[in-house]
Amino acid sequence: MRMLDFFRADPRLLLPVWLFLASLVLLAVMGADKRRARRGLRRVPEKTLFLLALLGGAWGGWLGMRLFRHKTKHRSFVLGFPLLALLQLALCAWLFLRQSA
């Protein structure tokens, strides 16, 4: 119940928490996909990686690219993940900086 009170006090905090959790998920998926690639196993579809990035995990995807050296030759990932990450950061900034109605 206390967690709900935390978000009731300032519901704007839901977005950064969501982005953080989604980023952790995509970071883990990127690591798992890199391991699968090395072992010649079935891979995570690129559409799935981008969907997770669109759903808020762009920072984790970008970090996963750097940590695991994964998808770094794909221009759509090299440009797309950082662009999505900046858009998500801008959304957070807008949410916190806008005037209360």
C-alpha positions in Angstrom: 0.0 0.0 0.0 2.9 2.4 0.7 4.1 2.1 -2.9 0.7 3.3 -4.1 0.9 6.2 -1.7 4.3 7.1 -3.2 2.8 7.4 -6.7 -0.4 9.1 -5.5 1.8 11.8 -4.1 3.3 12.5 -7.5 1.9 10.4 -10.4 4.6 11.8 -12.7 7.0 9.4 -11.1 5.3 6.5 -12.8 6.9 7.4 -16.1 10.6 7.3 -15.0 10.0 4.1 -13.0 8.4 2.5 -16.1 11.2 3.6 -18.3 13.8 2.2 -15.8 12.1 -1.1 -15.6 11.5 -1.4 -19.3 15.2 -0.6 -19.9 16.2 -3.4 -17.5 14.1 -5.8 -19.5 15.5 -4.8 -22.8 19.1 -4.8 -21.4 18.5 -8.4 -20.3 16.9 -9.4 -23.6 19.9 -7.9 -25.5 22.3 -9.9 -23.4 20.3 -13.1 -23.9 20.1 -12.4 -27.7 23.9 -11.9 -27.9 24.5 -15.2 -26.0 22.1 -16.9 -28.4 23.9 -15.5 -31.4 27.2 -16.8 -30.2 25.8 -20.3 -29.6 24.0 -20.4 -33.0 20.6 -20.6 -31.3 17.2 -19.1 -32.2 17.4 -15.3 -32.0 15.1 -12.6 -30.6 13.4 -11.0 -33.7 14.6 -7.4 -34.4 10.9 -6.3 -34.3 10.7 -7.5 -30.7 13.8 -5.5 -29.7 12.4 -2.4 -31.3 9.0 -2.9 -29.7 10.6 -3.2 -26.3 12.5 0.0 -27.0 9.3 1.8 -28.1 7.6 0.6 -24.9 10.2 2.5 -22.9 13.3 0.4 -22.9 15.4 2.4 -25.3 18.1 3.3 -22.7 18.5 -0.3 -21.8 18.8 -1.2 -25.5 21.4 1.5 -26.1 23.3 0.3 -23.1 23.0 -3.3 -24.2 24.5 -2.4 -27.6 27.5 -0.9 -25.9 28.0 -3.5 -23.2 27.5 -6.6 -25.4 28.6 -5.1 -28.7 25.4 -6.3 -30.1 23.5 -4.9 -33.2 26.2 -2.3 -33.6 26.5 -2.8 -37.3 22.8 -2.2 -37.9 22.2 1.4 -38.7 18.5 1.2 -37.6 19.7 0.2 -34.1 22.7 2.5 -33.9 20.5 5.5 -34.8 17.1 4.3 -33.5 17.9 3.4 -29.9 19.6 6.6 -29.0 16.9 8.6 -30.8 14.2 6.8 -28.9 16.1 7.2 -25.6 16.4 11.0 -26.2 12.7 11.2 -27.0 11.8 9.3 -23.8 14.1 11.6 -21.8 12.4 14.6 -23.4 9.0 13.2 -22.5 10.1 12.9 -18.9 11.6 16.4 -18.9 8.4 17.8 -20.4 6.3 16.0 -17.8 8.3 17.4 -14.9 8.9 20.9 -16.2 5.4 21.7 -17.5 3.2 24.1 -15.5 0.5 22.4 -13.4 -2.9 23.1 -14.8 
